Amino acid sequence: MIDHNPQVGSDMGDSARPVIEEAARSLNVELRMGVSVTSIDPSGVTFASGEFIPAATVVWTAGMRANS
């Protein structure tokens, strides 16, 4: 999971963070916090740092908003 915020679940409050982190650990999901994505292509994801992560599938989410 990649997020430009410095901590996972930053918009959800401090009480949510440990729950999210534990769930990610239990599922072997690597967290990459405080990074920016510059491109996504059919072979993977490139960060602003130049680092590239190969990926066959990328799921992009843009945050949460309450349903009116």
C-alpha positions as CSV (number, residue, x, y, z in Angstrom):
1,M,0.0,0.0,0.0
2,I,1.4,3.4,-1.0
3,D,0.4,6.7,0.5
4,H,1.8,10.2,0.3
5,N,0.8,10.8,3.9
6,P,3.5,10.0,6.5
7,Q,1.2,7.5,8.4
8,V,-1.4,4.9,7.3
9,G,-5.0,6.0,7.9
10,S,-4.0,9.5,8.7
11,D,-7.5,10.8,7.9
12,M,-9.1,8.2,10.1
13,G,-7.5,9.2,13.4
14,D,-5.0,7.8,15.8
15,S,-7.2,4.9,17.0
16,A,-7.6,3.5,13.5
17,R,-3.8,3.4,12.7
18,P,-2.8,0.3,14.8
19,V,-5.8,-1.7,13.5
20,I,-4.9,-0.9,9.9
21,E,-1.2,-1.6,10.5
22,E,-1.9,-5.0,12.2
23,A,-4.3,-6.0,9.4
24,A,-1.7,-5.2,6.8
25,R,1.0,-7.1,8.7
26,S,-1.3,-10.2,9.1
27,L,-1.9,-10.2,5.3
28,N,1.8,-9.5,4.4
29,V,1.0,-6.1,2.9
30,E,4.0,-3.8,2.7
31,L,3.2,-0.2,3.6
32,R,5.1,2.6,1.8
33,M,4.2,5.8,3.6
34,G,5.3,9.3,2.7
35,V,6.1,8.6,-1.0
36,S,4.8,10.0,-4.2
37,V,3.9,8.1,-7.4
38,T,5.0,9.7,-10.6
39,S,3.7,7.1,-13.0
40,I,1.9,3.8,-13.4
41,D,2.3,1.7,-16.5
42,P,1.6,-1.9,-17.6
43,S,4.7,-3.1,-15.9
44,G,4.4,-1.3,-12.5
45,V,4.7,1.8,-10.4
46,T,7.4,4.5,-10.4
47,F,8.0,6.8,-7.4
48,A,9.3,10.3,-7.4
49,S,12.5,8.9,-6.0
50,G,13.0,6.9,-9.2
51,E,12.3,3.6,-7.4
52,F,10.2,1.2,-9.5
53,I,8.0,-1.6,-8.2
54,P,6.9,-4.2,-10.7
55,A,3.2,-4.9,-10.6
56,A,0.7,-6.9,-12.8
57,T,-2.2,-5.1,-11.1
58,V,-2.5,-1.7,-9.6
59,V,-5.6,-0.5,-7.7
60,W,-5.8,3.3,-7.3
61,T,-7.9,4.9,-4.7
62,A,-8.2,8.6,-4.0
63,G,-9.4,8.8,-0.5
64,M,-12.8,8.8,1.2
65,R,-15.8,11.1,1.2
66,A,-19.0,10.5,3.1
67,N,-22.1,9.7,1.0
68,S,-24.5,12.6,1.2
